[in-house]
Amino acid sequence: MAKINKLEIAWTLGVVVILAGVAFYSTFLLYNLDALAPNPGEYVNVIGHQWYWEFCYSNDTCFNSTYDASTNTASGGALWATPGSLVQINVTGADVIHSFNIPGIGVRIDAIPGRTNIIQFSVPNVPAGSEYLIQCTEFCGTFHGTMRSFLVIT
C-alpha cells in the first residue's frame, strides 16, 4: 500500500481552490460584462446595408452615410454624439451580415439581418469636431471596402 503524501494533497487542494476562485470570479464578470446602463444619454438604431450605414435617432430621423474613398469623407449623415456621453446603439443588418466597428474606441458588434444586437459605449471626452472612423469588418460583398462612416463628436 502506497503512503499518502501530505504535500501532494496540499498542492492538489490549493489548485482546486484557485480554479474555483477563478471560475466564480469569471462567471460574475461575464454576467455583468454585457449589462446595460438603465438610462443611456442617447439611443441610435444602426442598420447595415450593402454598402452604407443608416443611423436612425430617437426623434425618428434617419441618415444614410455614403463614403467617398477619394476624399476620405462621408456624406449624408454620421453617428453624432456629445463628448463624455453614454450612447446605446441597436445594430441590425438589412441584407447580409455586417460588422459595426469603431476601432479608435474599441467598439465592435455584428449587424445580422433579423436580429438586433445592443451595445453601449462611452464617447471619449474630446473636443467637438473630432472624428472616429466607423467601418464594416465583415466581408459583405463587392464594395465592402467603401462601407465606412464617422462618429462625429458634436
C-alpha positions in Angstrom: 0.0 0.0 0.0 1.3 3.4 -1.0 1.9 6.1 1.6 -0.2 9.2 1.2 2.0 12.3 0.8 0.5 15.3 2.7 2.4 17.7 0.4 0.6 16.2 -2.7 -2.8 16.6 -1.1 -2.0 20.2 -0.1 -0.9 21.1 -3.7 -4.0 19.4 -5.2 -6.3 21.3 -2.8 -4.5 24.5 -3.5 -5.0 24.2 -7.2 -8.7 23.3 -6.7 -9.2 26.4 -4.6 -7.5 28.6 -7.1 -9.5 27.2 -10.0 -12.8 27.5 -8.1 -12.0 31.2 -7.3 -11.2 31.9 -10.9 -14.4 30.2 -12.1 -16.5 32.1 -9.6 -15.0 35.5 -10.5 -15.2 34.8 -14.2 -18.8 33.8 -14.0 -19.6 37.0 -12.1 -17.6 39.1 -14.5 -19.1 37.6 -17.7 -22.6 38.0 -16.3 -22.1 41.7 -15.7 -19.9 42.4 -18.8 -22.8 43.0 -21.1 -25.1 44.6 -18.6 -26.7 47.8 -20.0 -26.9 51.0 -18.0 -30.6 51.9 -17.3 -30.5 55.4 -18.8 -28.1 56.0 -21.6 -27.8 59.5 -22.9 -28.8 58.6 -26.4 -30.2 55.7 -28.4 -29.3 55.2 -32.1 -30.5 52.4 -34.4 -27.8 51.4 -36.8 -28.7 49.4 -39.9 -26.0 48.0 -42.1 -26.9 47.9 -45.8 -24.8 46.9 -48.8 -22.8 49.2 -48.7 -23.6 52.0 -46.4 -24.6 52.6 -42.8 -28.0 54.1 -41.8 -28.3 55.9 -38.5 -31.8 56.4 -37.0 -32.1 58.7 -34.0 -34.7 58.8 -31.3 -36.6 61.7 -33.0 -37.3 59.3 -35.9 -34.9 61.0 -38.3 -32.6 58.7 -40.3 -29.4 59.4 -42.2 -27.7 57.3 -44.8 -23.9 57.7 -44.7 -22.2 57.3 -48.0 -18.4 57.1 -48.0 -16.1 58.7 -50.7 -12.7 57.0 -50.7 -11.1 59.6 -52.9 -11.6 62.3 -50.3 -11.9 60.1 -47.2 -15.2 61.7 -46.3 -18.8 60.5 -45.6 -21.8 62.4 -46.8 -25.5 62.2 -46.0 -25.0 61.6 -42.3 -22.9 60.2 -39.5 -23.1 58.9 -36.0 -23.2 62.1 -33.9 -22.6 62.1 -30.1 -21.6 64.6 -27.4 -18.3 64.2 -25.6 -18.5 62.1 -22.4 -22.0 60.8 -23.1 -23.2 57.2 -22.9 -24.6 56.0 -26.2 -26.6 52.9 -26.8 -26.7 51.6 -30.4 -29.1 48.9 -31.6 -27.5 47.3 -34.6 -29.0 45.1 -37.3 -28.4 44.2 -40.9 -30.8 44.8 -43.8 -29.4 42.3 -46.2 -26.3 40.4 -45.2 -24.1 40.1 -42.1 -22.0 43.3 -41.4 -19.8 44.2 -38.5 -20.1 47.7 -37.0 -16.6 48.7 -35.8 -15.2 51.9 -34.3 -11.6 50.8 -33.8 -10.5 54.1 -32.3 -12.6 53.5 -29.1 -12.9 49.7 -29.1 -16.5 49.2 -30.2 -17.4 46.2 -32.4 -20.7 44.4 -32.8 -22.2 42.3 -35.6 -25.1 43.5 -37.7 -27.2 40.4 -38.5 -30.4 40.5 -40.6 -33.4 39.7 -38.4 -31.6 40.2 -35.2 -30.9 43.3 -33.1 -27.6 43.4 -31.2 -27.3 46.1 -28.5 -24.1 47.7 -27.1 -23.4 50.8 -25.0 -20.2 52.8 -25.0 -18.9 56.0 -23.5 -17.9 58.7 -26.0 -14.4 60.0 -25.3 -14.1 63.4 -23.8 -12.5 65.1 -26.8 -13.1 68.5 -28.5 -16.1 69.0 -30.7 -15.4 68.2 -34.3 -13.2 65.2 -33.5 -14.0 62.1 -35.7 -13.6 58.4 -35.3 -13.7 56.0 -38.3 -16.6 53.6 -38.5 -16.1 50.6 -40.7 -17.5 47.3 -41.6 -15.2 44.4 -40.6 -17.2 41.5 -42.0 -16.8 41.0 -45.8 -20.2 41.9 -47.2 -19.7 42.0 -50.9 -18.1 43.9 -53.8 -18.0 47.4 -52.2 -17.2 46.2 -48.6 -14.1 48.4 -48.6 -16.3 51.6 -49.0 -18.6 50.8 -46.2 -17.3 53.4 -43.8 -18.6 56.4 -41.9 -17.6 58.5 -38.9 -18.5 59.0 -35.3 -18.5 62.8 -35.1 -18.2 64.5 -31.7 -20.6 67.4 -31.5 
